[in-house]
Amino acid sequence: MSDGLEVVLVMVLFLGLLAAGMAIPFAIGVPAIVYLLLHGGIPALKGIGLMSWGSMNNRSLSAIPLFILMAEIMQRSGLSYRIYRGLSKLVSPIPGGLLQTNIAGCAMFAAISGSSVATAAAIGTVALPQLTQRGYHRRLAAGSLAAGGTLGILVPPSIALIVYGTFTETSVSKLFMAGIVPGIVLTAMFMTYILVHALLRPEIAPRERGPQTMAEFVTAVGDLLPFAVVIGGTLGSLYTGWATPTEAAAIGCVTATAVSALWGKLTLASLREAMVSAVKISGNILLIVYTAFVFSYAISVAGVGESLTTWLVGLKLARLEFFGALFVLYTILGCLVESLGMIVITVPLLYPVLLKYGIDPVWFGIILVLFIELGQISPPIGINLFVIQSIWDGKIGDIVLGTIPFHLIMFLLLAMLVFWPEIALWLPHHTGSA
């Protein structure tokens, strides 16, 4: 059987298992084992043990459970509600009202969670009852939360960027720094769209009142203080070079525990719940990463990466044509495959090709995350759509329609990053971060 036919067979098996409802780690792992057996038989399995130790013995991966625990502690202590409440006073006077708060709240919570799903769920749970009660445009309200939640994997710390950095041996600190400006730009573009929409169609959002007294303003700022302390301790220690990503995540956990005990409603019971939840989520993510390393090992044993690189380079595509091909590939995959699945299946295959084209891996990491963001609000797999539907009484079709303008804005940012890579690269290139 030819290498090309083997790859097609494995990819068809992977997508078929996903469509049949198999859990993602097994949908990745089973085709990897099948591929090894097809290519080398039983002897090809002998290297899995050594590969397992070499791949998972990675300090960057230990940051994942710590960042997840930090977010769980903040969420279960009720501080996510305080963040939204404080922002609703400071941001909602802008045309669009609480729709603006949705985006700003998602951007701020993203800097805690590192997860798109956690961001959408945390802010959506707090926001949707208020939006419905106050008569906001339901479709746009749901769409803004689903799209705003995607900021969770672009604004650092980002679990997706940690996984990408692990596979490509790219500095996680530089990837985090590269996500800051695009994250701010995307947040501003989302909020600008809502502002213009609200000015053209005032009926979509009632006008909200901001702080009426200095005491209300101080209270609103105070609601954001716990967030500032946690993020200042976590990302501040990372960007100053004082701590590695794993050490920064540990600092974040300690700071989040202290802040949640002082300003939130953290108890021993809720702390235990946060730990149990973090273990479950981390176990799922790290099992996906492990099976992806098995898949990467399988294709390296077969020499698929070299063959694919030779074939793609032989097509002599210009850089823009190559980006166009990637755009089509990831747009289709985003509708079919879950976010981490997109990373772990495609990056081992494409990374050698990127190097041949001289593409900066830090820049491509941000591009990849944007494609993943699009996938998370694209039917039928878009997980953020189902997160919002699970806490809302509306139809998923309305949520999908509500996200369409935000899809277009993400495509615009992708185009901007292709033509002006410095949007992502200026900050990591002008710092001493390792």
Secondary structure, 3 states (H helix, E strand, C coil): CCHHHHHHHHHHHHHHHHHCCCCHHHHHHHHHHHHHHHHHCHHHHCCHHHHHHHHHCCHHHHHHHHHHHHHHHHHHCCHHHHHHHHHHHHHCCCCCCHHHHHHHHHHHHHHHHCCHHHHHHHHHHHHHHHHHHCCCCHHHHHHHHHHHHHHHHCCCCCHHHHHHHHHHCCCHHHHHHHHHHHHHHHHHHHHHHHHHHHHHCHHHCCCCCCCCCHHHHHHHHHHHHHHHHHHHHHHHHHHCCCCCHHHHHHHHHHHHHHHHHHHCCCCHHHHHHHHHHHHHHHHHHHHHHHHHHHHHHHHHHHCHHHHHHHHHHHCCCCHHHHHHHHHHHHHHHHHHCCHHHHHHHHHHHHHHHHHHCCCCHHHHHHHHHHHHHHHHCCCCCCHHHHHHHHCCCCCHHHHHHHHHHHHHHHHHHHHHHHHCCHHHHHHHHCCCCC
